[in-house]
Amino acid sequence: MSKPALLLVGAGGHARACIDVIEQEGRYAIAGLVGMPDEVGGVVLGYPVLG
């Protein structure tokens, strides 16, 4: 069974901490992050900042 996709809101330091916990739990697949306009197109810990 595939993991449910997750989109994180925010691309700052707290998002990095959340990514660490989410990856350790292994229950969700992180699709990307939503950040500020100047962050769009960037990457946070291997995940794209989409909008």
Buried (B, 14 or more C-beta within 10 A) or exposed (E): EEEEEBEBEBBEEEBBEBBEEBEEEEEEEBEBBBBEEEBBEBEBEEBBBBE
